[in-house]
Amino acid sequence: MRGAQVRSEYQGQHHFEVVWTFRVERYDAFGNRISVVPVEMRGLTFEGSLNDGDRVRAHGRMKSGTLRVARLENLTTGASVRAKGVPKAVLIIAYIMIAAIVAFIAWGFHGLFFDVPEPPPGFPSDWGGPA
């Protein structure tokens, strides 16, 4: 791993994402360098560390010539390095809140358009309107 750089990219007014970029040099069985692969990791925070010269194993998908990974293994230290996003519990709570709001709005519209109001107390039941 070589050429590590860290930057922050703003996504909206108050949300930012940390981006790690570096190069991984691939070698054949004889120790000859066969290619250099640019790698990018994105997340709110990172768990683990990398240093220039560390040997890493990474799996991800190629996008525009860059390998995008969320997790990699640092073979030099034996540590796992991963980009962390929004915790799943927070996402679940947000989805539940959105579903509750949508259900409340749907219930309100249903009541507004489909429920027939009861006559007020003391209203004559035989009233047929003006004659």
ABEGO torsion letter per residue (X at the ends): XBGBBBBBBBBEAABBBBBBBBBBBBBBAAGBBABBBBBBBBBABBBEBBBBGBBBBBBBBBBGGBBBBABBBBAAAGBBBBBBBBBAAAAAAAAAAAAAAAAAAAAAAAAAAABBBBBBBGBBAABAEBX
